Amino acid sequence: MTLLTASDVGYQTAGATLLRSVSLEVHAGELVAVVGPNGAGKSTLVAVLAGDLEPTAGSVDLGGRAIGDLDYGELADRRAVLSQRRTSGIPFSAAEVVAMGAHRTGDLAGLDDVMAAMDIVGIAGRAVGLLSGGEHTRVELARVLMQGAPLLLLDEPLAALDIAHEERVLRHLRAALGDGCGILGVFHDLSAAATYADRFVLLGGGEVVASGEPGAVLHAALLSEAYGHRMAVHRIGRRTVVLPAD
């Protein structure tokens, strides 16, 4: 099942072109990793796909309907979004922020399970403004999961996480695909994404530089050109490790 289709999407603002002719799909049961250097257009793409920004060219469909035809409630039913704008300034506890994810249904039955999955039970009563960066990321991820939407759009879901929590989060997201959801995530850790993603979309200058299975995108020459720095790609057992070559 196709959950999201972006066709020749472009976005311009203040005379600058941030996205140009971006086309991609997200299907149920797959994790799509969006990667690329700073300023490549990754966060802008997530905002456009989520319906938070209106594309200035092309189209976005969610579940077969044009995103512009969906009201806020319909959007909330179809996609959940983790943006880089976190809720650290609001006077709520971690548990209260997670519960906000269920505001459409009011169903809090899965709250404890989601908090346990994100390893935040021990900080449930703490104000989000007092959390570390990694704790805050996990709280926001739990809120997104509580929404119960079939499509997850995640902008840097591994931000500030230690290596153990990176693995924990990625394994949980991978397991969630078995329930029929689809995930598009922005990643800076190419090695972590390579282990768990089904497909990669490499952006550069607001355009798709390459797209396909990890093995088709994670090549040293291609990455070196995209990131403007010499890169090396190593295969260690079943894992792909991407490192600076210098």
N, C-alpha and C positions, 0 to 999 in steps of 0.2 A: 504494500500500500504506500502510495506517495503522500507524505504529510506536508511537504513544502516544495514549491517550484519557483525558482527565480529565473526570469527570462530577460536577458540583456539589460540588467538593472544598472542604472547610472544615478549618481547623486552629485549635484553641484551646489555650492554655497559661497557667497561673497566672491564670485568669480573664480573659485577654485574647484577643480574636478576631483572629488574624493573617491568616486567609484565610476568605472567605465565598462559597460557591456559585460557585467558579471552574470553568468548563468550557472545554476547548480540545482540539485535536488537532494532532499533528505527523505529516506524511506523508513518505514517502520522496521525496527530491528537492526538499525545500523548507526554507527557513530562516525560522524564526519568531522575531521580535524581541519580547522582553518588556521594556517600558519603564514608567517611572513615577517619582515622587519618592522620596526617601529614606523608608524606613519603609512603603512601599506594600505590601510582602509579597513582593517579587520573589525574594529569596534563600530565604525560607521555601517558596515555591512550587517552586523548583528542588529543594530538599531533599525535599519530599514526592513530586515526580515521580520522583526518583531512588530512592526507597525508603528514604532515610535517616531520614525522619520518617514516622510513620504518620498518615494523615489522620484527623481526628476526625469527619468527615462526608464522604459521597460516596465515590467510587472512582477508582482509577487502574489502567489496563490497559496492559501493554507487549506489543505484538505479539499482542493478543487474549487474554492471560492476566492475571488479577488479580495486581497487584504483590505482594500479601501471600502469594501461593502460590509465589513464586519464592525459591529459596535464593540464597546469595551468589554462587555460581558462575553460576547462570542469570542473575542480574542483571548480572554482569560481561560475560556474553556478549551481552546485549541493549542495554546502555547504558553509555556512558563519561561521567564527570562531572568537570567543572572547578568546584571550589568556591572560595570566598574564603579557605578555610583552606589555605594553601600549605605546602610541605614544607621551608621554609627552615631549620628547626632540626635536620634530620637530617644525619648526617655522610657524605653521598654526593656524588659528582660529578654534573654536569649529565647526562652520558651515562648514568650509572647510574640516575638518576631516570627518564629517558626509557625505558630498558630495562624498568623496572618495569611499564610499560604492557602488556608482552607476557607478564606472569607466568602467564596462563592457558594460552597456547599454546606459550610458549617460543620463538616464531618471531621472530628478530631480523633477518630478511632485509631488512626495510624501514627499519631504524634510520638508516642514513646518509641515505636520501632524506628521511625525516621531519625529521631534524635540519637538513638543508640547506634544506628548505622553510620552517622556522621561523628560519633564519639563526642557528643556535647551534653550528655546527661549530667555530668559533673558540674557544668557551668550554667545549667538551666535557669537558675535564679539570678544570675549576674546581669547587670546592665550592659547592653551591647557596647556602650561607649567605653567600658573598662576592659574589653576583650583585646587580646592580641590580634594581629592581622590574620594569622592562620585560623584562630578560633572564630573570628568574624566571618571569614570565608565559609567555614563549615556550617555556621548558623544560617547564612544566606542560602547555601545549597540545600539545607534541610527545608527552608521555607519554600524554595522552588519545587522540591519533591512533594511537599504537602499539597501543592496545588492540583496534582493529579492530572495534569495536561499530557496529551500524547506526544507533544513535541517540546523538547527542552533546548533553549538557545542560551548557551553558557559562555559568557565573556570572561576568560581567564579563571576557570574553576579551580585551578591549582595555585592561585596567587597566595604567596606567603606560607604555603604548606610545607612541612618537613617531609622527608622522603617516605616515612612510614604512613603519614596521612595522605600523601599523594597516591600511594598504592591502594590504600583503603578506599579512597574516593573513586578512583578509576575502576576498581573491581566492583564497587557498588553500581556505578553507572553502567558498566558492562552487563551486570546482572539484570539491570532494569530493562535492557533491550529485549530480554526474553519475555517481558510482559507486553510487548508490542509497541513500546515507545520508540521514538527516533531522537537522536541527539546531534546537534551541531555545536561544537565547542571551539573557542579560540585558545590556542596553546602556544606558549613560548618554549616549553620543554619538548623538543622534537623527539627525544629518545623515549620519554614516557608516552607521548601520543602514538609513536610508532608501534608500541606493544599492544595498544588497546583499540586503535582506530581502524575502521574498515576502509575508509577513503581519506585522502588528503586533498585540500584545495590550497594551493600556494599562491598568495597574493603579492603583488609588487606594483607600487605606483597606482593602486586602485584597480588593477586589472588581474585577471587570472593568468598566472604565469604557467602553471601546470596543475593538472587534476587527475586523480586516479588512485589506484591501490598504493599502499605505502612503498612497495618496491619500485613502482613506476615514477614516484616523485622524489624519494629520498636518495638522490645521487649527488655526489660531492660537487661536480661541476655546476649543476643546476642550482644547488643551494648556495654555493660560493658566489655565483653571479647575483642571485636574489638578495643575499644579505650583505654583499659588498665586503666579504671577508672569506678567506680560504677555509673551507670546511672539509672534514674527513668523516666518512661513514663506515662504521665497522659492524660486522655481524658477529655477535658473540652468542653462540647457542641459538636460541629462538628469538633473541632480542637484537634490535637494531640500535646502535649507539651513535649519536651524531655529536661531534666535538669540533671545536676550532682546531685547525691544522697547525696554526702558528703558536 
